[in-house]
Amino acid sequence: MNTIDYVCVFVRATGARLLAAERLVCSLPQLLGPGLRECDLVYRTSSRYLVVVLRFTPEAFNEVLRARLTFWAARAGGRALSLTAMPEAERRAFLDHLESCELKRHAIPPDALFEVAGPLFTEAGAPQGRRHRASDRPMLVIDVGGPAWEGVVFEPAARQLFLPSPLSPPLGDELMLVIRAPGVDKPVGVRARVHSARAAADAGPGQPSGFSLLIPEAAPSIRALLQENASPSNAGARAAPRYAMRAPVKLWPVGAEEPAQRGATIEYATSSELEADFIENLSQGGAFVRSSAPSPVGTELSLHFRLPNGTDLAARAVVAFVNGSGMGVRFTLDADGEASLQAAIAQLSARPRRAVVVDDDGPVRRMLADALTERGFEVQTASDAADGMRLLSEELLGLDLLLTDVFMPGMDGEEFVRTIRNAGGEVDLAIVVVTGKMDLLTEQKLEAAGADAVLDKALGPELVAQAADAALERKRAARPAA
């Protein structure tokens, strides 16, 4: 029997990315319905590369399923691609690559996907005691007033919430909308229906691409929350909102040999080894790159950077303007690069807050992570400063909070905080340090190093998470208007 084959690809699938991918995988039977015939799950442990192969019955596959899969794969940090539409040689090479991966499960029927996926994701590095159920569904989690909130509009009379995004779920789809707002301890949820959508090709000033959700009439508290925090109009909005991207980049003149290490990764050994360049804002076709030595206007550059979903993007760019902080560049992408960028921006749109917890005590680390998760954070964890540095170098693209212990092997909390603050692209990152030996001198030294708050572990995970959340809100409130 012939099938229509798609793949969902997740690069650097570890920590919160791996768990988001697992939630998507386990929801696929309900999300895609009877048209889904079977799945393969493949994971390469060396590169943390996850691929889900989906086979559909041709007569049951349609544009609605394609749009739904594309949107939710992007929200989970992946990218959906048509395997059937690939050229034969490219498809064969792709499938051969999958066969070389270490973890594989083939031809999984939809009704067995949850049972089969769990052990594979555990082998791939998902925590043994994680909470996951067969009934879990993808959720649209948004952070009111937080990152990527620009362009979000709520029309109270029509009960419509507009979310800017280059990708949209199908019209009429019902989804779980989970909202977290300043001053509200726990996220609140409501089922909402996709009412309308505007494609990227139809976007313009005051009319960005995105989709509107119809908020139920029987949810007055949520409507009041949105009315208080969201703009009532898209008037004056950009066609493509800005997204903060504190990302190390490679940047060099076109035709020149690629530098071996320039800005490719953040090396935290000493502040003198750090590159000063990073991308501050990203929209479709433009970025501002901070640099102490910007190139002249008109210079053609090769630009490489990492997207929030872990994908590496390469583009040709030209310097459009220069100021005292760096240079604005315009870049062009091929079709594949454009699709990768759209998927990454769809993940960023009105996204939840993201945190990294660093603590060498496993039970404490898990309890702190769980407490932040309950407050609406996406959380990744590290067991020591070195692992924390690795996560930070990957996650500065969209990281909001670092919660770290003060006593760790290899590097103490004071040195850890000072090194991060010297890195150059993390001024908006809230850093909260917890310690089991609270005293005034320790608190003063950590705050001098750059900590936004110092907390006593004796408070317990829930109160520590609450105080860390409050520290992040204070930092946001003090941030100058853009």
C-alpha positions in Angstrom: 0.0 0.0 0.0 1.4 3.4 -1.0 1.7 6.1 1.6 2.4 9.8 1.8 5.4 10.2 4.1 6.4 13.2 6.2 9.2 13.6 8.7 9.5 15.8 11.8 13.1 16.7 12.4 14.5 17.9 15.8 18.1 19.0 16.1 19.9 19.0 19.4 17.0 17.3 21.0 17.9 17.3 24.6 16.5 18.6 27.9 13.3 20.7 27.4 13.6 20.2 23.6 13.5 16.4 24.0 10.5 16.5 26.3 8.6 18.9 23.9 9.3 16.5 21.1 8.0 13.6 23.2 4.8 15.4 24.0 4.3 16.0 20.3 5.0 12.4 19.4 2.6 11.0 22.0 -0.2 13.3 20.8 0.2 12.4 17.1 -2.6 9.8 16.9 -5.2 12.3 18.4 -3.7 15.2 16.5 -3.7 13.6 13.0 -6.5 11.1 13.4 -7.2 7.9 11.4 -5.2 9.2 8.4 -1.9 8.4 10.3 -1.0 4.8 9.4 2.3 4.2 11.3 5.4 6.0 12.6 9.2 5.4 12.9 11.2 6.9 15.7 14.9 7.5 15.2 17.5 9.1 17.5 21.2 9.7 17.1 22.8 9.9 20.5 26.1 11.5 19.4 24.4 14.6 17.8 21.1 14.4 19.7 19.2 14.3 16.4 15.6 13.1 16.5 13.5 12.2 13.5 9.9 11.0 13.5 8.7 9.4 10.2 5.0 9.6 9.6 3.2 7.5 7.0 -0.3 8.6 5.9 -3.0 6.9 3.9 -3.1 8.9 0.7 -6.9 9.3 0.6 -7.0 10.6 4.2 -4.1 13.1 3.9 -5.1 16.6 3.1 -4.0 20.3 3.5 -5.6 20.5 7.0 -3.4 17.6 8.3 -0.3 19.1 6.7 -0.9 22.6 8.2 -1.6 21.1 11.6 1.5 19.0 11.6 3.7 21.8 10.3 2.4 24.2 13.0 2.7 21.9 16.0 6.0 20.5 14.9 7.4 24.1 14.8 5.9 24.9 18.2 7.6 21.9 19.7 10.9 23.1 18.2 11.0 20.9 15.1 10.4 21.1 11.4 8.0 19.1 9.3 9.2 18.1 5.8 7.6 16.0 3.0 9.7 12.9 2.5 7.5 11.9 -0.4 8.3 15.2 -2.2 12.1 14.9 -1.8 14.1 14.1 -4.9 14.8 10.4 -5.0 18.6 10.7 -4.4 18.1 13.1 -1.5 15.4 10.9 0.0 17.6 7.7 -0.2 20.5 9.5 1.4 18.2 10.8 4.2 16.8 7.3 4.9 20.3 5.8 4.8 21.4 8.3 7.4 18.5 7.3 9.6 19.5 3.7 9.5 22.9 4.6 10.9 21.4 6.1 14.0 21.7 4.2 17.3 18.1 4.2 18.6 15.4 3.1 16.2 11.8 1.8 16.3 10.1 1.0 13.0 6.5 0.7 11.8 4.8 1.7 15.1 1.0 1.6 14.8 -0.7 4.8 16.3 -2.3 2.9 19.1 1.1 1.7 20.3 3.0 4.9 19.9 2.8 6.1 23.5 4.0 2.7 24.9 6.8 2.4 22.4 8.0 6.0 22.5 8.5 6.2 26.3 11.4 3.8 26.6 13.1 5.2 23.5 12.9 8.8 24.9 14.3 7.5 28.2 17.2 6.0 26.3 17.7 9.3 24.5 18.1 11.1 27.9 14.6 12.0 29.1 14.3 11.8 32.9 13.1 8.4 34.2 10.5 10.0 36.6 9.1 12.5 34.1 5.3 13.1 34.0 3.8 12.1 30.7 0.5 10.5 29.7 -1.1 9.1 26.6 -3.8 11.7 27.0 -1.4 14.7 26.8 -2.1 17.1 23.9 0.0 20.0 22.5 -0.7 23.3 24.2 -0.2 26.8 23.0 1.6 28.4 26.0 2.0 32.1 26.0 3.7 34.6 28.4 1.6 37.8 28.7 3.9 40.8 28.3 6.9 38.6 28.0 9.3 37.6 25.2 7.9 37.9 21.7 4.7 39.6 23.0 5.0 42.4 20.4 2.2 42.3 17.9 -0.2 40.3 20.2 -3.7 41.9 20.0 -6.9 41.3 21.9 -10.2 42.6 20.7 -12.6 42.4 23.7 -15.9 42.9 21.7 -15.1 40.2 19.2 -13.3 38.0 21.9 -10.4 37.5 19.4 -6.8 37.1 20.4 -4.4 37.7 17.5 -0.9 36.0 17.7 1.7 37.0 15.2 3.3 34.0 13.5 4.4 32.9 10.0 2.7 29.6 10.5 -0.9 28.9 11.6 -3.0 26.0 12.7 -6.0 25.2 10.4 -9.1 27.3 10.7 -11.7 25.8 13.0 -9.2 23.8 15.0 -9.7 23.8 18.8 -6.6 24.0 21.0 -5.7 24.4 24.6 -4.5 28.0 25.2 -2.4 28.3 28.4 -1.7 31.8 29.6 0.8 33.1 32.2 0.6 36.7 33.3 2.6 38.9 35.8 1.1 38.7 39.3 -0.7 35.4 38.6 0.9 32.5 40.4 -0.2 29.7 38.2 -0.8 29.5 34.4 -4.5 29.4 33.5 -6.0 27.5 30.5 -8.9 27.7 28.2 -10.0 25.9 25.1 -10.0 28.3 22.1 -10.8 27.9 18.4 -8.8 29.2 15.4 -11.0 31.9 14.0 -8.9 33.4 11.2 -5.4 33.5 9.8 -3.2 35.8 7.7 -0.4 34.2 5.7 3.2 35.7 5.6 2.6 36.5 1.9 -0.3 38.7 2.8 1.4 40.5 5.7 2.2 44.2 5.7 2.6 47.1 8.2 -0.3 47.0 10.7 -1.2 43.6 9.4 1.4 41.1 10.4 1.1 37.4 9.6 -0.5 35.3 12.3 -3.8 33.8 13.5 -6.7 34.8 15.7 -8.2 32.6 18.5 -11.8 33.0 19.6 -11.9 33.1 23.4 -15.0 31.5 24.9 -17.6 33.8 26.3 -17.6 31.6 29.5 -14.0 32.7 30.3 -14.5 36.3 31.7 -11.4 36.2 33.9 -9.1 35.3 31.0 -10.7 37.9 28.8 -10.1 40.5 31.5 -6.5 39.4 31.8 -5.9 39.7 28.1 -7.8 43.1 27.9 -5.5 44.5 30.6 -2.2 43.3 29.0 -2.6 43.0 25.2 -2.8 45.8 22.7 -6.3 46.6 21.4 -5.1 47.2 17.9 -2.5 46.2 15.3 -2.2 49.8 14.1 1.4 50.7 13.6 2.6 47.1 14.1 5.5 45.8 12.0 4.8 43.3 9.2 7.2 41.0 11.0 7.7 41.7 14.8 11.2 41.7 16.3 12.4 38.7 18.3 15.3 39.0 20.7 18.1 36.7 19.7 21.1 36.8 22.0 23.1 34.5 19.8 26.8 34.1 19.0 27.4 34.4 15.3 30.0 33.8 12.7 30.5 36.8 10.4 33.1 37.3 7.7 33.4 39.0 4.3 32.1 37.1 1.3 34.9 35.4 -0.5 37.2 35.3 2.5 38.1 32.1 4.3 35.8 31.2 7.1 37.4 32.0 10.5 38.1 28.8 12.5 36.4 29.9 15.8 35.2 33.5 15.5 32.0 33.6 17.5 30.9 30.1 16.6 30.4 29.2 20.2 30.8 31.0 23.5 34.0 29.9 25.3 33.8 31.0 28.9 37.4 30.4 30.1 38.2 34.1 30.3 36.3 37.2 29.3 39.1 38.1 26.8 38.3 34.9 24.8 34.7 36.0 24.2 33.5 37.5 20.9 31.5 40.7 21.1 29.2 40.0 18.2 25.7 38.8 18.7 22.3 39.1 17.0 20.0 41.4 19.0 16.8 41.3 16.8 15.6 39.0 14.1 12.7 39.6 11.7 12.2 38.2 8.2 15.2 39.4 6.2 16.9 41.7 8.8 19.0 41.5 11.9 21.0 43.9 14.1 24.4 42.5 14.9 26.2 44.1 17.9 29.9 44.5 17.2 32.8 46.6 18.4 34.2 46.7 14.9 31.2 46.9 12.4 31.9 46.6 8.7 31.2 49.6 6.4 27.7 50.0 4.8 27.4 48.0 1.6 29.9 45.3 2.8 28.8 41.8 1.7 29.1 39.3 4.5 28.6 35.6 5.2 26.4 35.3 8.3 26.0 32.1 10.3 23.9 31.7 13.5 21.9 29.2 15.5 18.1 29.5 15.5 16.1 28.9 18.7 15.1 25.4 17.7 18.8 24.4 17.4 19.0 24.7 13.6 22.1 26.4 12.2 21.3 29.0 9.5 23.7 30.3 6.9 22.9 33.4 4.8 24.4 36.0 2.5 24.0 39.5 4.1 24.8 43.1 3.3 25.4 45.9 5.8 22.5 48.3 5.6 23.5 50.8 8.4 26.1 51.2 11.1 25.8 52.9 14.5 27.8 53.0 17.7 26.5 49.6 18.9 27.0 47.6 15.7 25.4 47.1 12.3 22.1 46.4 10.7 22.2 43.7 8.0 19.7 42.5 5.4 20.1 38.8 4.5 18.6 36.5 1.8 17.8 32.9 2.2 17.0 30.0 -0.1 13.7 28.2 0.2 15.0 25.7 2.7 16.5 28.4 4.9 13.3 30.5 4.7 11.3 27.5 5.8 13.7 26.9 8.7 13.5 30.5 9.8 9.6 30.5 9.7 9.5 27.3 11.8 11.9 28.9 14.4 9.9 32.1 14.5 6.6 30.2 14.9 8.2 28.5 18.0 9.3 32.0 19.3 5.9 33.6 18.8 4.3 34.5 22.2 6.4 31.7 23.7 6.6 30.7 27.4 9.5 31.8 29.5 12.5 29.6 29.6 14.8 28.8 32.4 18.0 26.8 33.2 18.5 25.3 36.7 22.1 24.4 37.7 22.6 22.4 40.8 24.9 19.4 41.5 22.3 17.8 43.9 20.0 15.7 41.7 16.8 15.7 43.9 17.1 19.5 44.6 17.7 20.2 40.9 14.5 18.2 39.9 12.4 19.8 42.6 13.4 23.3 41.5 12.8 22.5 37.9 9.3 21.1 38.7 8.5 24.2 40.8 9.4 26.5 37.8 7.5 24.3 35.4 4.4 24.7 37.6 4.8 28.4 37.1 4.8 28.2 33.3 8.5 28.0 32.5 10.1 25.6 30.0 13.1 24.3 32.0 16.4 22.7 31.2 18.8 21.5 33.9 22.6 21.1 34.4 24.5 19.3 37.1 27.6 21.6 37.2 28.9 24.9 35.9 30.6 23.4 32.9 27.3 21.8 31.8 25.5 25.0 32.6 27.9 27.0 30.4 27.2 24.6 27.5 23.4 25.1 27.9 23.8 28.8 28.2 25.8 29.0 25.0 23.0 27.1 23.2 20.0 28.7 24.9 20.9 32.4 25.1 18.7 32.7 22.0 15.7 32.7 24.2 16.6 32.2 27.8 14.9 34.4 30.5 16.1 33.0 33.8 19.1 31.2 35.3 18.7 29.6 38.7 22.0 28.3 40.1 23.5 26.9 43.2 26.4 28.8 44.8 28.5 25.7 45.7 29.4 23.5 42.7 32.3 21.4 41.6 34.7 23.1 39.2 33.5 26.7 39.6 31.7 28.4 42.5 28.5 30.5 42.0 30.3 33.8 42.2 32.7 33.0 39.4 29.9 31.4 37.4 27.8 34.5 37.6 30.7 36.9 36.9 31.8 34.9 33.9 28.2 34.9 32.4 27.9 38.7 33.0 31.1 39.2 31.1 29.9 37.2 28.1 28.3 40.2 26.5 24.9 39.0 25.2 23.0 38.3 28.4 22.1 41.6 29.9 18.4 40.8 29.9 19.0 37.4 31.6 17.8 37.2 35.2 20.3 35.4 37.3 19.1 34.1 40.7 21.5 32.2 43.1 20.4 29.8 45.8 22.6 28.9 48.8 22.3 26.7 51.8 24.6 29.0 53.8 23.0 32.4 53.6 24.9 35.4 55.0 25.3 39.1 54.2 28.8 38.9 52.8 27.9 36.0 50.4 24.8 38.0 49.2 26.9 41.1 48.6 29.6 39.3 46.7 27.1 37.5 44.5 25.1 40.7 43.7 28.4 42.5 43.0 29.2 39.7 40.5 25.9 40.3 38.7 23.2 38.2 40.5 19.7 39.8 40.4 18.7 37.9 43.6 20.3 35.6 46.2 17.9 33.2 48.0 18.1 30.8 50.9 17.5 27.1 49.9 15.7 26.7 53.2 12.7 28.5 51.6 11.9 25.3 49.7 11.4 24.8 46.0 8.0 26.5 45.6 9.0 29.7 47.4 12.4 29.8 45.6 10.6 29.5 42.3 8.1 32.2 43.3 11.0 34.5 44.4 12.9 33.8 41.2 9.8 34.5 39.1 9.5 37.8 41.0 13.1 38.7 40.3 12.5 38.1 36.6 9.5 40.4 36.6 11.4 43.1 38.4 14.1 42.9 35.8 11.6 43.2 33.0 9.8 46.1 34.6 13.1 48.0 35.0 14.1 47.4 31.3 14.1 50.6 29.2 11.5 50.8 26.5 12.8 49.8 23.1 
